């Protein structure tokens, strides 16, 4: 019995222990973690890829027409009021033109008055376009409002100038309705309407330069 107990040997597994000890160390998992961290970010960004629509205001055409009519009437009234206030200057210029002796002082006064009315018309057209840009947003409606304002202002002043006693007439006979004068007046009407449309278009552009509708188009 003593020999049997001495012969018993407790089995050991050194090979498996050595195998476990010889396993290579785990690799760095930082790059894999970075790749995994990018996946939810890309998934969240897909929400912003859908196009966003910005609805434009309705009834923009009627708003542009109303703004154009109001701007045209206001511009014509301011021009007529300035001429009536300076009736003496225009009357002196009419007398001097009749005898072909227009002085430099009178000519400068007429130039200043004409420049004043022109600048006021530009400011009114710009304001009309700016208002249309805030209300209707569309650039073409701003141009329409300015063209309408320029045409109405020219027509009102042209009709008033047909009156013989109107101080703005620098001739003794007043404005005459001949075929040549009508053609010239029609060309001036087109030019004044085009100029008013461009000025109003600039005002509309200033009002809508940061509007989301046009920002999305540029992007």
C-alpha positions in Angstrom: 0.0 0.0 0.0 2.8 2.3 0.7 4.4 1.8 -2.7 1.1 2.5 -4.5 0.6 5.8 -2.8 4.2 6.8 -3.7 3.6 5.9 -7.3 0.5 8.2 -7.6 1.3 11.4 -9.4 -1.0 14.3 -9.6 -1.6 15.2 -13.2 -0.7 18.7 -14.3 -1.2 20.6 -17.5 1.9 22.7 -18.1 1.3 22.8 -21.9 -2.0 24.6 -21.6 -0.5 27.1 -19.1 2.3 27.8 -21.4 -0.1 28.2 -24.3 -2.1 30.8 -22.3 1.1 32.6 -21.4 2.3 32.7 -25.0 -0.9 34.3 -26.4 -0.2 37.7 -28.0 -1.3 40.8 -26.1 -4.7 42.3 -27.3 -4.4 44.8 -30.0 -5.2 48.5 -29.6 -8.9 48.9 -30.1 -8.8 52.7 -30.4 -9.2 52.9 -34.2 -12.2 50.5 -34.0 -13.8 52.7 -31.3 -13.3 55.8 -33.5 -15.0 54.1 -36.4 -17.9 53.1 -34.3 -18.2 56.6 -32.9 -18.6 58.0 -36.4 -21.6 55.8 -37.2 -24.2 57.5 -35.1 -22.9 60.9 -36.2 -23.5 60.1 -39.8 -26.9 58.7 -39.1 -27.8 61.9 -37.2 -26.7 64.1 -40.1 -29.0 62.3 -42.6 -31.8 64.3 -41.0 -30.5 67.5 -42.5 -30.2 66.1 -46.0 -33.9 66.5 -46.8 -34.8 69.6 -48.8 -36.5 72.3 -46.8 -39.3 74.3 -48.5 -40.0 77.9 -47.7 -43.5 78.8 -48.8 -43.8 82.2 -50.4 -46.5 84.7 -49.4 -49.7 84.6 -51.4 -51.3 87.6 -53.2 -47.9 89.1 -54.0 -49.1 90.4 -57.4 -51.8 92.6 -55.9 -49.4 93.8 -53.2 -46.9 94.8 -55.8 -49.6 96.7 -57.8 -50.8 98.5 -54.8 -47.3 99.5 -53.7 -46.5 100.7 -57.3 -49.6 102.8 -57.6 -49.0 104.4 -54.2 -45.4 105.1 -55.0 -46.2 106.6 -58.4 -48.9 108.9 -57.0 -46.7 110.0 -54.1 -43.7 110.7 -56.4 -45.9 112.8 -58.8 -47.5 114.7 -56.0 -44.1 115.6 -54.5 -42.8 116.8 -57.8 -45.9 119.0 -58.4 -45.7 120.4 -54.9 -42.0 121.3 -55.3 -42.7 123.0 -58.6 -45.7 124.9 -57.1 -43.6 126.1 -54.1 -41.0 127.4 -56.5 -43.4 129.0 -58.9 -41.4 132.3 -59.0 -38.2 130.5 -60.1 -40.0 128.7 -62.9 -41.8 131.8 -64.0 -38.6 133.8 -64.2 -37.0 131.0 -66.2 -39.9 131.0 -68.6 -39.5 134.7 -69.2 -35.8 134.4 -69.7 -36.1 131.5 -72.1 -38.7 133.5 -74.1 -36.1 136.2 -74.8 -33.2 133.7 -75.0 -31.4 135.2 -71.9 -31.4 132.5 -69.3 -29.0 133.5 -66.5 -26.7 131.1 -64.8 -28.3 131.6 -61.4 -31.8 130.6 -62.7 -30.3 127.6 -64.6 -28.6 126.4 -61.4 -31.8 126.8 -59.4 -33.7 124.8 -62.0 -31.0 122.1 -61.9 -31.2 121.9 -58.1 -35.0 121.5 -58.2 -34.9 118.9 -60.9 -32.2 117.0 -59.0 -34.2 117.2 -55.8 -37.3 115.7 -57.5 -35.2 113.0 -59.2 -33.6 111.9 -55.9 -37.0 111.9 -54.2 -38.4 109.7 -56.9 -35.4 107.3 -56.6 -35.9 107.1 -52.8 -39.6 106.4 -53.2 -39.0 103.7 -55.8 -36.4 102.1 -53.5 -38.8 102.2 -50.6 -41.5 100.6 -52.7 -39.3 97.8 -53.7 -38.1 97.2 -50.2 -41.7 97.0 -48.9 -42.6 94.6 -51.7 -39.6 92.5 -50.9 -40.7 92.2 -47.2 -44.2 91.4 -48.2 -44.1 89.4 -51.4 -40.3 88.3 -51.4 -40.2 87.7 -55.2 -37.8 89.9 -57.1 -39.9 90.2 -60.2 -42.8 91.6 -58.2 -40.4 94.3 -56.9 -39.5 95.2 -60.5 -43.2 95.2 -61.4 -44.0 97.7 -58.6 -41.2 100.0 -59.6 -42.2 99.9 -63.3 -45.8 100.7 -62.4 -44.7 103.5 -60.1 -42.5 105.1 -62.8 -45.2 104.9 -65.4 -47.9 106.3 -63.2 -45.7 109.2 -62.0 -44.7 110.1 -65.6 -48.3 110.0 -66.8 -49.6 112.2 -64.0 -46.9 114.8 -64.5 -47.5 114.7 -68.3 -51.2 115.2 -68.0 -50.7 118.1 -65.5 -48.1 119.7 -67.8 -50.9 120.0 -70.5 -52.5 122.8 -68.4 -51.4 126.2 -69.8 -51.0 127.7 -66.3 -48.8 124.9 -64.9 -45.6 126.5 -63.6 -43.5 123.5 -64.8 -44.0 124.5 -68.4 -40.9 126.5 -69.4 -42.5 127.6 -72.7 -45.2 130.3 -73.1 -47.4 128.0 -75.2 -47.2 125.0 -72.8 -47.0 121.4 -73.9 -48.3 120.6 -77.4 -49.7 117.4 -78.6 -48.0 116.7 -81.9 -47.0 113.3 -83.4 -43.3 113.9 -82.6 -44.0 115.0 -79.0 -46.2 112.0 -78.5 -43.5 109.6 -79.7 -40.9 111.3 -77.5 -43.3 111.1 -74.6 -43.9 107.4 -75.2 -40.1 106.8 -75.2 -39.7 108.8 -72.0 -42.5 106.8 -70.5 -40.7 103.5 -71.3 -37.4 104.8 -70.0 -38.9 106.1 -66.8 -40.8 102.9 -66.2 -37.7 100.8 -66.8 -35.6 103.0 -64.5 -38.3 102.8 -61.8 -38.4 99.0 -62.1 -34.6 98.7 -61.7 -34.5 101.0 -58.7 -37.4 99.1 -57.1 -35.7 95.8 -57.9 -32.6 96.9 -56.1 -34.7 97.7 -53.0 -36.3 94.2 -53.2 -32.9 92.6 -53.4 -31.7 94.5 -50.3 -34.8 93.4 -48.5 -34.5 89.7 -49.4 -30.7 89.2 -49.6 -30.8 87.0 -46.4 -34.2 85.4 -47.0 -34.1 81.6 -46.6 -35.7 81.2 -50.0 -32.9 82.8 -51.9 -30.2 81.5 -49.6 -31.3 77.9 -50.5 -31.2 78.8 -54.2 -27.6 80.1 -53.9 -26.5 77.1 -51.9 
